[in-house]
Amino acid sequence: MSSTATITYGEQSVQLPVITGTENESAIDIAKLRDTTGLITLDSGFKNTGATKSAITYLDGENGILKYRGYAIEELAEKSTFLEVAYLLIYGKLPNKKEIEDFQFQISRHTLVHEDMKKFFDGFPSKSHPMGQLSSLICSLSSFYPESLNPHQTPEEQNLTIIKLLAKMATIVSWIYKKSLGHPLIYPQNKYDYVTNFMHMTFGQRTEEVVIDPVVVNAMNVLLILHADHEQNCSTSTVRIVGSADCNLYASISAGISALWGPLHGGANQAVIEMLEQIKNDGGDVAKWVNKAKDKNDPFRLMGFGHRVYKNFDPRAKIIKKACDDVLAKLGVNDPVLDIAKQLEAAALSDPYFVERKLYPNVDFYSGIIYRALGFPTDMFTVLFALGRLPGWIAQWKEMRENKEPIGRPRQVYVGEVDLKYVPLAQR
Ligand code: SDX
């Protein structure tokens, strides 16, 4: 296969290199396109444009394949833990026993947050959305750890910044939840592993020792693993482009959290439950809502359906759907919206509108049902997505900096007014 592509434009013809990745994806490298032809490319939403070369995560949208550092998501979800997957994504390999114990120990040293951070919590209105709080609180870490502002930290200094963020994010997420209830904050306990500690801080009580059900810890591990990275999605691209301006890690991740908040992206897991509740309260007429989703004049979309890359089943949705039945049965939870979700999925997957457009359930379609069974309120779902995606965002930011990528600055095609003369106010 030729390793060049020819672009012919008018009298000009230019050959551009074609690069091929380790999973046989190929791309035209257009770095020299503008210099040689004066042309740029235009690709609204970057549907056909690669922003970088990355060794972290591989997606095959046509075949529903997802791999972290070469390992299939199905194996990691079944056999690994979230902390081990975080290590894999950030450092590029599965840790040995000493490495994972050291990683866990380092994180346990940094789970507390500065006591002054509590003042931020007190400043938020009681009903403020957890994602807005999280984005602000994570960015505020740069105030408490100003050494992180140095874009030229040594690898050791950068790693400490990474460890602090991984450790403190779980504490901050649990405190956002506790503050929403008006409950006293629960502090981390170093005797627990990462996920158990998070669940302890979230559902523990000051008045008595609450034993966290291993079924719940296992389900949370799986959910966090499934959300840990997803190559160049909207929020990860945001983290990379903010980081490309030599922005510190905390500010870059804060920007990613804001991007994830969008209902078309990570906010979909909250929107799915709200949609299922709306259908239930409307009498459960699934066909009516499927038709609304197909109607171009109706803004309603089937939340949790469709994906920019997956044109087959999202492998994560398959795993979560199975976990749904398993976890709800083990916890003895009967959630009526699960039945509606299954009816909706069946109706959509047999409808030509969805089949022709290759719209399948994505990671957000079933995840909210499990989060709800684990005891989380709906407006915390996207915050849980962010907690899971944190190691992926960190890994992508770290890779971008290690590769010394230039500041991200796309071009445009100008279509506005040309050569207007200023008209004084009195004459307008
Ligand atoms: C995540 O990118 C990632 O990797 C993201 C993510 C990650 O892990 O980081 O996987 C997480 O964000 C998952 C997606 C969560 N969002 C939702 O569930 C929201 C509902 N889905 C859509 O809004 C939509 O499918 C997107 C945003 C996910 C993808 O949009 P695209 O790729 O821009 O596709 P499109 O909007 O151009 O849709 C193509 C066609 C259109 O119809 P036509 O114009 O061809 O007639 O499909 C239709 C759309 O109207 N369509 C839908 C639909 N999704 C697409 N119609 C009804 N319901 C839907 N959900």
Residues whose N, C-alpha, C, O or C-beta is under 5 A from the ligand:
A	BS01	SDX	H230 N233 C234 P263 L264 H265 G266 A268 A293 R301 L302 M303 G304 F305 G306 H307 R308 R357 N362 D364
